């Protein structure tokens, strides 16, 4: 029971309600306050895993401890954390003496501070205190597989190296900060494992026990589960009937991402009665710890997310996966200085690898929602499996659609009847009849045995109408199948294949929908006098979409995947840091679905769902990172990032360049070769990442020096870390990252990279292709490096013309024993001379 103090939700909510009613002023808001004294993780000799001293995390119920907190943790550090909380409380009592305030969280492990509900005047009082470093207004955040293991080559590659899927990821704990989890899903059962499968000794987390998440929900697979909602509850927007005051997933998103990262191997995917293969996570034998901080009805807030990050780090997770992004670019000196990113920096110091979704705000430049170099940012790509079905019209035209649906019987053609032409005689004019949401308006005798035509309007996108209800309508009137045409007002919306128990499809293109409707309308036989329909002569058949097809143009960067260059600040200056780091499968991904999941109406009630987004790409990398951590337990987070990045591929299945979609509308017609600002280092190569040969390593001290090198940053760095800056001239390009990005190349710049050999002795040759408008030289061009040794590479960049457009090159390191590493060069502005005005 150590490590978490919780209030039952109804008690906390009642307290908040009474406090707000009696004391809240109009300008009351939640602030995240950090203090100058260093948090526990920045104390020399800290021990990972000491108990939390959280005041209240908005959770409810008792706790079920699977593994007791580390009894070997330093008593000094435990008391240090308690002392920080005492000082926080003392400060609040002193500064706001006699005034009303509500403290929601104490942070003391990764950052030293608290979340508190106060007025603007009270916030100003706190900001003036010498103990206080920073006062930030709380902000909102949002959520940003049966086949992808095969596409990534795991069964014949990475899993084989680890000993097979039954041990892949063993001993590694992946912490997911998301919408919770459905613990009853077979993807998270531990019954499959006959061998010893203990909870890792370094993990000290607990399982909340609530009505929605009863005792026994956790096991040897799902080893920790908590929820954080104090900020939402305090705002009065927490709906317990939808959001659930427990770790249970009422959305579906968290269950989906957890299964992608570490779901069990070989779980049958059965949706709408159709079998779509067997599912597996990337690291099927890794352990899962869930920290619910996002919710169906409102998303989430930074105060809750920081509390979740702080707790996950204390619990001892090895990897944190965040399929969430801020709703706006952080204000202030630089994007890196915000409570979430700075908490994650401290987590990196304690050895945790951080993965974050890039965001779904592409394809425009600088749309990145994950900014910091210590975070591994993942964009979304397509893989090569697609589910397409087709409609064949009576005039032999074939139109492609989407729908996880069976075909109509045989080669028979079926009569087409629009819902708007199949109304009962007594039906009055009613809005949205074409959406097929109510069978009572339709003439069953007319529709029976025919193909029902329905409109897919913006109401489907907004959740006001659903494909599932239209399917029910079609079945109620005994239709042979259903066809949805796309309303022209539904622009820039990508349809995932939708499960259908009967033959059916959705025509996702407005242009194709026009072709289909023209054929249908031209085929209607009408009375010359009354214009009433006399006969329906249009016919069609549906070719099913149950069987997967495989494309040769994968991977490709999806249009919605956020792009670089990385924005350094609110003025949209470019940072000398490559983002995204990598792309991974994110489009049309099968994953486990919560029994309560309501995020995708089309999969409600199903145990698996196929959805898309960078949210799906990030947990792929979290699972693959677990395989690397299992093989190299002493790897730093930066070493894991290096292994993933330097082994990535820049070619598709056919050996051509990876393409990137450039537009929302008809994205495949707007493709061009992907750049590093689209795909980072490239598409992940899971097997090669387990044998990178050389690594580019970084420590917390390097990131600290980088932050100190930002002009005017010393007070802000002190605010978050409690550590004082020395003089630093380091910028982003000086970080020992497996990439080089220069926002402004003013004549010339010399950059150093250092590689460390983690393999056997080897000889490497160096080659490169320069960015346009830049000459490049690298020394040495060849080197011999012993196992465990380091080698410096000096890269000299010279501008050869004035140009403000990004250009790209690449560096390759080719080892005599087969190791191949590459990394991208990106230069945005090139200046060959300085001009001064006197």
N, C-alpha and C positions, 0 to 999 in steps of 0.2 A: 504493500500500500504506500510505500515511500515514493516520492517523486511527483505526486499529483494530488492536489486538493481541489475538489469540485463541489459546486453547489447544485442541488437538483434544479432543473430548468425552471420549474414553476415558481420556486422560491426566488431565484435570481430575476426572472421576468417580473414577478410581482414587486420585488424591491425596486427594480428599474422603473416600473410603471408609477409607483408611488413617488419615487424621487423626482421623476420627470414632471409629474403633475404638480408637485408642491414647490419645486425649486427651479425648474428649467426656465432659462430665459431664451429669447428668440435666437441669440447668436451662439447658443451652446453647440459644441461640436466635439468630436473625438480627436485628440492630438497624441502623437507619438513623441515622447520627451526622452532624449538621451542625456546622460550625465558624463562628466569629464573623467571620472575614475574608470580605469580599465575594466572591462568585463572579465569573467573568469578565464575564457579561452586565451586571453592575452597575458595572463599571469605566468611567469616563468615556472616551469615544472608542473603545470596543471595536469590533472588526470582526467581523461575522458570517461564519462559515465557517472559522475556524481549526481546526487538526487536533485530534482527540480525544487525550486521554492516558489513556484507559481502561485499567485494569490487566488486567481479564479480564471478558468478558461472557458466559461460558458458551457461546460459539459454538465451532464447530469448522471446520477446513479453512482453505484459503487465501482470498484475496480477489481479485475481478476488478474492477478500477477502470474504470468507464465514463467518468468525468470526474474528472480530477485535482483534489485539493483546491485551493482558491483560493490561488494563489501570490502574490496581492497582499495576503493577510491580514497583519495587523500582526505582525511578529516579536515585538514587545513583548508582545502579548496571548498569542501562542503560548507564550512563555517564562513568562508569568504563570500560565497554566494548568498548565504543568509544575511551576512553583514551588509551586502549591497542592497538587499530588499529592505532591511531595517533603515538604511540611510535614505532610500527613496521615500519610505513612509514618513520618516522624520521631516524630510524636506517639504513634503506636501502639507503636513500638519503645521509646520512653521510658516510657510509662505501663504497658505490659504486658511489661516487660523480663523475659525468662526464662520467660514464660508462653506458652501456646499460644492462637492465634487464627487465623482465616482471613478475610482481606479479599477480598470478592467484587467490589466495584465502587468506582471513584473517580468522584465527581461533581464537576465543577469549572466547568461552563459556566452552568447555570441555578441550581444550588445548590452550595455548597462543602461537601462531605462525602463519606461513604463508607458502604457496606454491609459489615457484618462479622459473622462468627459468633463469639460470645463467651458467657461465662456472665453471670448476673445480677450477680455480684460485680464482674466486669470492667466491665460496663456502668456500674455505680455509680462505679467508679474514673474512667472517662472523663467521666462527668457532672460530677464534682467539679473537673475541670480548667478553668482560666480560659479556655483557647482554645476549649473545647467549648460550643456554644450549645444543642444539643438532642440527646436520645437517645430515639428512638422505636422501639418494637417493630414489626418488619415485619408487614404485614397482608395478607390475601387479597383478591383482586378477582375479578369474574366477567364473562362476556359478557352483557350486558343485551339487468331489470324491463321487462318488455316494454311496459307500458302507462302507467306513471306519467309519463314525459315528455309524453305526450299529455294526460293529466289535468291536468298543471301548465302546459299551454299552450306548451311549449318549441318545438315545430316551427314554429308560426306566430308565436311571440313572442320569447322571449329568444334562441333560437338564430339567428333572423333578424337580430336586432340585432347579434349577434357575427359574422355572416357565414356562418351555416349550421353544421350539426353537424361538418363537416370541420375547423373551426377553433375551435369552442366550447371554451374553457378553455386554449387554446394558450399555452405558456410558463409555466403554473402547475403547481407540484408539490404534490400532496396526499400527506401522510404518514399512513399508517394503522397504528395500534397495535392489533394484533388477533392472530389465530391463524395468520397467514402467508398464503401465496398459492399457487395452482397456476399456474406461469408458462407452462405449455403450453396454457392455455385461450385460445381465439380472442378472447375479450374483451380480452386483454392483448397481442395480437400487434401488431407495427408494420408488418406486410406490407401492411395496407390502405392505408397512407399513401404516395402517390406523390410528394407534395410534400415540400419540406424540412421535417424534423421533428427539429431538433437537441435534445440534452439541454440544458436551460437552464444558462447559464453560472454562475448563482448557486448551483447545486447541486453539492455536493462529496462526495456519498455514494458508497458502494461496494456491490458485490454479493458476498455470501459465496459461495464455491464449495465444495460438499460432494458426497458421493455422491448424496444426495437432490436436490440443487440444483446440477446440473453447470454448467460453463462454458457461456455462451451462453444461460442462463436469462433474463438481463436483456436488454433491448433499448432502443430509443428511447422506448417506452411505459412499460415497467416499468424504472425507472432506478436503483433501489436496493432492496436486500433484506438484512436482518440478523435474527439472532434473539438473544434474551436469556433465559437460563434458570438463571443461577448460583444464585439463591435456591432454586429448585425442586430443582436437582441436589444442593445442600448438604443439603436436607431429606431426601434419599433417596427422593423420590416421582416423579422423572423416569423415565418408561418410554420408552426410545428406540425401541421397536418400535411404539408408538402415538403418541408425541408428536413424534418426529423431531427430531434435533439439527441443524436447518437451517431456512431460511425456508419450506420447503414446508408446505403447509396439510394437516394430517391430520384436521382438524375440519370444514372447509367454511365456517365462519362468516366468516373473513377474506377468502376468495375472493368470497363473496357481497357483503360490504360494499364491497370494492374495486370490484366491477363496478357497483354502484349509484352510487357517486360518480363514477367515470370510466371505466367499461367502454366498449369500442368501440361505434360506432353500427352498427345493422343486422345483428346476429349472430342467426342463426336459433335459436329455442328449440324443441328437439325432445326430448320426454320420453315414455318408454314408447311410442315410435313415433308420437306425436301431435305435430303442429306447432301451437305456441301463439303464433306471431307472431315478431317480431324485437326483440331486446333492445338497450338503449342505456343508458349511464350519463348522469348529469346534465351532466357536462362531458366529452364523449367524446374531446376532443383534449387533455385535461390529462394530465400525467405522474403516475405512481404510484411512491411509495417505501414499502416495507413494513418494519415493525419488529415482528417476532413476539415477543410477551411473554405470550401466553395459549395454553393447551394443552388438548387434548381431555380428558385424564384427571383434571385437577385445577384448571383455571382459571388463576390467575396470582397473583403477589405484587407488592406495591408496590415492592420493591427492584428487581425486573426492569423494571417499568413505568416507574419514574423514570429508569432507565438508558436505556430506549428513548426517552423524551421528550427527555432530555438530548442523545442522539445525533441525533435528528431535527432538533432546533434547530440543532445544530452543522453538520449537513449542508446546511441552507439550505432546508428545506421552507417553503412559503407557508401551508399549512393543516395542522392536525393533527386527525384524526378519531378519536375514542375511543368505540367502542361497548362500553364497559366501565364498571362502577361498583363502588365498594367494597362488601364484604359486610356492613359495619356502618357506622353513623354515626361519624365521627371523634371521639375523645374530646378533652377539653381545653377551652380558653377559648372557642373558636368552631369551627364546622365548617370554616371556611376555612383553618385552620392545620393542614394535613397535608402530607406530602411531595409528594403528587401535585399538589394544587391550587397549592401554592406554586411548584413547578417550572413549572407552566403559567402562573402569573403572570409569571415571568421570561421565558417564551417569548413572552407577549404584548408584553413590553417590546421584544423583538427583532423585533416586527412580525408575529408568527404568529397567525392566526385559529384559535381553539380551538373545536371542536364536540364535545359529549358527549351521549350518550344519557341521558335522564332516569331510566331504570330501569324495570323491569317489575313494580313492587311496588304499583301502583295497585289499586283506585281510592280507597283510604282517604286522608284528608288527611295532609299532612306525610310522605308516603311518598317524597319526593324523594331521589334519590341523587347529584345533581349540584348543588353548593351555591353556588359562588362567582360574583360578578358579572362577572368577566373571562372566564368560560366561557359559551359559547352552548349552552344546554340545550334539547334537542329531545324533545318528546313524540310519541306515535304516534297517527295517525289512520287511518281506513279511507279508501280511495278508492272510486270508484263501480263498478269492475269486480268482479263476483263470478262464481264458478263453482258453480252449483247443479245437481244432478240430482235426480230424483224417482223414487219407486216408486209405481206404481199397482196397488192390490190388486184382487182379484176382486170385492169389494163396492163398487168405484168410489171408495174412499178414496184420496187422494193424500197422500203424506208426503214432505217435503223431506229430502234428504241431502246429503252432500259426497263428492266423488270425481271426479278428472280421468279419467273413464272413458267409453267408448262406450255407446250404448244397446243393448238387446236388439233382435233383428231384427224390423222391421215392427211390426205391432200384435198379434203373437202373445202369448198369456199362457203363462207357464211355471210348472210345478209347484214349490212351495216345499218344501224338505226341510232340516231342521236337522241339523247334523253329529252331534248327540247321538242322533239317530234314524236315522242312516245307518251305524252301526257294523257291522263284520263280526260274524257270529254268535259267533266264538271270542274276540272282544275282551273282555279283562277290564276291570274298573273302573280307569280311569286318570284322574288329575287333569287338568283343563284341556283335555279333549277338544273342548269346544265352541269353542276358539280356532282350530281348523283348522290346527294347526302340523305335523301329520304325516298324510300321505295313506294311509299303510300301514294305518291303523285303519279306513278308510272303505270301504264297499261300492261299487265303481265302477259296477256294473250298476244300482244304485239311484239314484245321483246323476247319472249321465250324462244330459246334455241338460236338466237341471233347475237351479233356482237354489239354491245352497248357502247355508245360514244359519249364521253364525258369531258368537261373542260377542266384543265389544271390551271387554276387562277392564283392570284397573289394570296388568296385566303388559305391555300394549302401551305404556302411559305410561312404565313403568320400563325399557323396552327388552328385556324378557325374552321377549316375543313380538312378531311384526311382521306388518304387513299384507302385506308382500312375500312372506313365507313362506306366509301363508294363500292368497294368489293362486296361488302355485306348487302348493299342495295342490289348489285348485279346478281348475287346468289338468290336474294329474295324473289326476284322476278324471273329466275331460271334462265339468265343469259348464258350463252355459250362461252362468252369471254368479254373482256372490257378493254377499251382503247381510250387513253387520255391524250388530247391534243393540248399543246402549250399555248396559253393565253399570251398574246404579244406583249402584255405589260409586265410579264415575269422576265426581267432582264438580268443577266449576270449571275444567275443562280444555278449552281451545279447540282444535278440530281444524282443521288446514289441509287444504285439498283434497289428496287423496292420489292419485298417479298409478296407474292400473290399465290393464293391457293388454287386459283382458276387461271386459264389462259388470259394473258393480258400484257400490256406494255404502256409506257409513257413515251410520247414523242418529245424529246427534250429541246428540239430546235423549233423556233417559231417559223422559220422558213419551210422546214419539212411539214410542219403543221398546216401551213397554207396550202401546200401541194396536196396533202391528204384531204383537207376540207373542200378544195376545189373539185377533186375527184368525186367526193361524196355528194356535194351539192349539184354537180353536173349530172349525176346519175339519178337524181330524184325525178320521178314522173309526176307532173302537176296538172291539175285541171286548168284548162285554158281560161275559163271564166272566173273561177273562185280563187285560183292559185293554190288551192289545197293539194296536199300530197296524195296522189292516187296509188303510187307504187314505189317501193324501195328496190332499186335494181343494183345499187352498189354492193359489191361483195369483196371479201378479203379472207385471208387466213393468217394465223400468227405462228411464227417459228419460235420455238421456246428458248428461254434464257436460263435454264437450269444448269446447262453444261458450260463450263468456262472455256474461253478462247484465250490464246496466248499471242501477244503482240510482239513484234520485233523492235519496237521503237522505245523500249524501256531501258534504263530509267529516264525520266524527264522531269524537270522542275515544274510543279503545278502553279498555275496562275495566281492562286491565293497565297502561296508561300511568301512570307515577308522577305524583302531584299535589303542588301546593303547599298551604299556604304553605311557603316555604323555611324549614327549621329552622335557627336560628342556632347552637344549641349542643346539648349532650347533654341539657339540661334541657327540651328541646323548646320553647324560647322562639322566637317568630316573628321572622324577619329582615325588615328594611325593603327587601327585594329581591324582585322578581317572578321566580318559577320555576314552570313552565318558561318559556323565552323564546318558544317557538313550537311549533306542531305541524306535522308533515309526514307523508307516506304511510309507514306502517309495518306495515300489515296485509296479509297475502297478497301478498308482493312476490316477483316472479320475479327471480332473480339467478344469476350464474355459480356453479357448484358444483365443488369440487375432486374430481379423480379418486380421491383418497384420503379424501374427506370422509366422516366417520362420525357426525356430529352428528345428522343426521336419517336414520334407517335406511330410511325410505320412499324417499329419493332417492339412496341409495347406488348408485354406478355410473352415475348420470345426470350430464349436463354442466350442467344447470340445476336449481334447486330453488326452491320457493315456501315461504317461511317468514315469520314475523311477529315483531314486537317493536320496542321503541324503538331496538334495534341497527340496524334497517333504516331508521328515520327519520333518524338522525344523518347517515349518508353522503349522503342526499338533500341535506341542507343544506350539507355539505362541498362537494359538486359545484356547487351553485348559488352558493356563496360564491366558488368559482373563477371563475365567469362574471363576478361583480362585480369581483373582483380583476383580471381580465383587462381589463375596461373602465376601471377606476379603479385603476391600479397603485400610486398613492400613498395609497390609503385605509388608514387605521389599522384594526386589528381591530375597534375600537368603531364606526367608521364603517360597516364591512360589516354589523355586527350591527344598527345603526340602520336601514340600508337594507332589510334583511330584515324587521325588526320593524314599522316604521311603515307599510309597504305591505301588511301581511298583511290577510286578509279575515276577518270574523267571521260570514259568512253561508255557507250551503250552496248547492248548485247551484240550488235552487228559490227562493233569496232569503230563506229563513227562517233562524233562528239555528242556528249549529252546535250539535249535541247532544253530550252526553257520557254514555257508559254508566256506570252507578253500581253494578253488581253483577256477580259472576262468573257466577252462575246466570241463564240467560235474559237476557243483558245488554241486548238490544234492548227488553225489557219494562220496563227500569228507567232509561230515558233522561230527561234534563232538559237545559235549555239550559246550554251550557258557560260557565264563568266563567274569568276570567284565571288562577285557580289550577289549572284544567284544561288550558287551551290557550295560556296566555301571551298574546301580542298577537294570536293567531289562527292561521289556516292560511296557509302561505307562498304568496305570489304572485310567482312567479319573474320574470315580465316586468316588473311594476311595480317590483320591487326594483332593476332596472337604471336606473331614472329616478326616484329618490326625491324630487328637488327640494331638500329640506332634510335635514340629518343632525344627530344628537346625538353629539358626539364626546367621547372620554375618553382620558386618557393614563395611563401607569404611575404618574405622580405622584399622580393622582387616586385610584387604587386604593390606593396607599401611604398617603395621608392617611386614607382610609376605614379601613384596618386600624389605623392609629395611633389613630383615634378610639374604638376598642373599649377599654373600661375594663380596664387592666392588661395591655394588649397589647404595650407597647414592648419588653420583653425578647424576646418571641416573634418580633416583626417583625425585630429585630436578629439573632435566631438564624438566620432563613431568608434574609435579604437582605444582612446585613452592613451595613445602613444604620440610622442612629439616627433615632428619631421626634422631630419637633418637637411642640409642643402642637397638638392637633387636636380639634375638636368635631364633626367630620364624622360623619354616620351614613349608612346605606344610602340613605335617601330623598334625601340631598343629592348623590349621584352623578348625573352628567348622563346618566342612562339614558333610553331611550325608553319609560318607564313610571314610575308613581309608586305606591309601596307604603308604607303606614304601618301598622305593627303596632299601635301604641297612639297614638291621637289624643287627647291630653290638652288639651281645650278648643280650642286653635288651633295651627296650624303654617303657616309661610310657606316655600314651596319654590320654588327657581329652576331653570328649565331654559333652556339656551342652544342655539339652532339656528344652523347655518351653511348658507348658500345655495351649493350646488354647481352650480346651473343658471343660467339667465339672470335678469335683474332681474324681480321679481314682487311682487304685492301679495297678502297673505294675510289671511283672516278667521279668527277663532278662535271655536269654539263648544264646548259641553261639556254632558254630563249628569252630575249629581252622584251619588255613592253615597248609599244610604239612610242617613238620620241625619246627613248632612254637608251643609253649604252650601259652595259653591265660587265663588270669583271669580278671574278671570285677567285680567291686564293685560300688554300692551295687547290690546284685542279686535280690532284691525286694525293691520297694519303693512306698510310697503313695505321690501323688502330687496334690495339690489344683489347681483350675483354676487360670491361670495367673502366677503360680509359676514356678521356675526353679529348675532343679536337675542336679548335676554333675555326670557323669559316669567316673570312672577311669579304663582305659584299660591298662593292663600290658602284653607286648609281650616279650617272651624269645625264642631265637633261640635254637633249640635242635639238630641241625646238620648243617654242612656246605653244602650249596646248592645255586646254582646260577640261578635256574629255578623259575619262578613265581609260587606261590601257593596261594590258595584262601580259605577264610572262610566266615562266615556270623554271624551277631548279630541280634537277634530278641527281640523286646520289646512287650509284650503281656498284654494288658489292661483288667481289670475286666469288662469293659463295651463294650468290643468288638473291641477296636482299636488295630491294629496290625501294627507295624513298623519294617522294616528290613533294614539293610545296610551291604554292603560288606566290607570284610577285604582282602587286597591284599598285599602280601609281596614278593619281588623279590629275592634279595640276602640275605641269612642267614649266619651269621658268629658266631660260638660259642666261639671262642677265638681269641685274637690278637697275631700274631707272629711278633717278631722284629728281625732284622738282625744286629748284632753288628760288 
